[in-house]
């Protein structure tokens, strides 16, 4: 059996979606209503680290005829050559913003930084959707900036958490699981998820069982290992991070 959180396991997840007649969409295509299918899945990737893994995932999806959305952080994973290759595969590329955390809660500095970083992306691609970075060690939720400002003023048509209909069933691999135990900010506001999955096999079973018509799946490329040594390192790293999150929750931090 293929170990969980490997590229091979991600391929199995994608094939399960296709074999179960789900129509994979970028976030932009979903927001624009570019599907007549009653069964759809929004596929999203937050590129927090390891842009090369994002490219490998994008190549895999391209071979399967799937288009998805990749959000890159600036400047940490902002690599124009990789971004352009992912765009060439037909995927959407967006901006993974974290400006409220960077500015330590200064909204004026944050919105100026948002504009500057967005312009860097737009030098190489037409960014139309954005996604906040959770910044678990920060005391600020980057989504809160839109309580003061409007992203539409920047030519943005949607935000990955704030613009999605509550009818979708959201699953994220944050914390090395598809459940909600190790997630601090990775949720759709004002929505309570009713479906549960721990492993990728659990998620595949939900998909193959036709338990819902609309899925929204976030897979971080850095978590899906291409080699066994990488898998071991990722496993240990996620254990440590999850322990840290538990301590923060106990302290009511963030």
N, C-alpha and C positions, 0 to 999 in steps of 0.2 A: 504493500500500500504506500502511495506517495505521501511523504511527510507534509504536514500542513505548513502554510506560508512559504511555499516554494513557487517558482514560476510554473512548474509542472502542475501544481495544485490549482494555481490561478487559471491555467489553461482548461483544466477540468471544469472549473466554475463557469468560464465563458462558454464552453461547449454545452454545458447543461442549460444555460440560458437560451442558446440558439436552438437546441433540440427540443426545448419546451415552448418554442414559438414566441419567445420574448423578443421585442425589437429594441436593441441597444441604441441609446441616444446620447448626444452631448447635452450639457445643460442648456446651451443656447437653443438647440433644436427643440428641446422640451418646452422652453419658455415661448418659443415662436409657434408651437403647436404643429411642428413638421412631422406628423405621423398620423396615419389612419388606423393604426393598430390598437386593439383594445388591451393588448398585453405589452407593456413597455418597461424598460429599465434604464434609469439614468446612471451612467458609469462615470465616476469622478475619481481623480487621482491628485492628492496633495503631495507635491514634491518637496518635502521638508528637508531631505538630504539625498545624496546619491543620485544625481541627475542621470548617470549612466544606466541605472536600473529603470528609470522612467523611459529611456529610449528602448531598452530591451522589452519592456511591457508594451510600449507603443507598437513595436515591430510585431510582437506576438498578436496583438489585436488586429493589426493590419492584415496579417496572413489569414485571420479568421473572418475578415470582412466587417470588423467592428470599428466604430468611431466612438471616442470618449473625450473627456475633458481633462486637461492637465493644468494644475495651478502651481506656479513657480514663485518661490520667495525671492525678494530682492534685498541684498545682493547674493545671498547665501547659495541659492541653486540657479541663479540667473545665468545660464550659459547659452548665448545666442546660437551657436552652432547646433547644439542639441535641440533647442527650441525649434529652429528652422526645419530640422529633420522630422520632428514630430508633426509639425504643420504639413509637411510634404506628404505624410501618411493620411492626411485628411482629418486629423484630430483638431479639437479646439484647444487653444492655449489661453489661460487667464492669469490674473494677478492674485497671488496669495498674500494679502496685506496683513500687516501687524503693527500699524503705525501708532495706535493708541498705547500699546506696550512700549514701543521704542521711545515715545515722547513722554513716558511716565505720566500719562493722563492729561497732558496739556492738549486740549482739543484744537487750538489754533495751530500749534506746531504740527499736530498730527495730520490735519487736513492739508497743510502745505506739503508735508512729506508725501502724503498720498498722491497729490498731483504730480510731484516730481518723479516719484517712482513709476507711476502709471505712464508718464511720458517716456520713460526709458523703455518700457515694454512696447509702446506704440511706435518706437523707431524701427521695430522689426516685425510687429504683427498688430492686427486690429483687435484689441481686447474689448470684448463686449460684456463679459461677465467676470465677477470677482468672487473671492472666497476668503473669509477671515482665517488667520492662523491662530490656533488655540492658545499658544504661549502659556503653558500650564504653570510656569514659574512666575508669571506676572500676576499682579493683583487686578489687572484690567482686562475686560472682555472687549476685544477689538470691534465687535459688532456694535458696541454702544455709540460709536462715532456717528452712526446713522440715526441716532435719536436727536442729533443736533443738525446734521447736514443731510443732503440728498444725493445719493450716488448717481442718479439720473442726470444731475447737473454736469457730470463728467462724461456723458455719453455712454453710461453703463446701463444695460437693460435689466440686469438681475444680479442678485447675491446668492451664493450657493445654499445658505441656510435660510435667508429671509424671504426669498422669492418663490419657494417651492410649495406647492399645494399640500395641505395636511393629509390628503388622502394617500400619499405615497408611503411605503413602508421602508424606513431608513435603516440601513445596516452599515456599520463602520468597523474596520479592523483595528481601530485605535485600542491599544492595550493588549494586542495580540489575541483578540477574541472578538466575536461578533455580538457579544452581549454588552451590557452597559456598566459592568462592575468597575472598570478602570478608565472611564471617560469623565472628564471634568467639564468641558465646554462643547464637546462634540455631540450636539443634539440640535434638533429643529425646535426653536422656541415655541412654547405653548402647545406642544404635541406630546402625547403619551403613546409610546410604541406598545403594541399588543402582541407582536410576534417576537419570539426569542430564538436565538441560535448561539451556540458556543463555538463550535468548530466550523470550518468551511464545509465539511460534509453535512453538518446540520443545515447550513444555508442552502446547499445543493438540494437536500431533501425537501425543503420548503418550496424551492423553485420547481422541482420535478413534480411535486404534489399539487402544483397550481393553487397554492394557498392564497395568492393575491394577484391582482392584475397589474399593479404598479409597484416596482421595486426601485429603490435609490441606493446604490452601493458605492461606498468609498473604500478604495484600496490604496494604501500608501506604497509606492514602488519600493522604497527602501526596506520594507518589511518582507518582501517576497524574494527569497534568496535564489541566486542562480547556481551557487555551489554549496557543498556541505559545510565547509569551514565558515562560510558567510552565515549559514543557517544557525550554527552553534553560537556565533558571536551575537547575532540578532536575538536569539533566545535568552542569553544571559543578560543582554542589555535591557530587553523588555521586562525581565524579572526585576531588575534594579529600579527601573523607572516606575513600574507599578507599585513597588514598595514605597517609593518616594511620594507618589500620588496619594497613597493611603495615609501617610503621615500628614500631608497637606490637608486632606479632608478632615482628619481628626482635629487639626488646628483651626478648621473653618477658614483656611487661607484660599483666596482666589475664588 
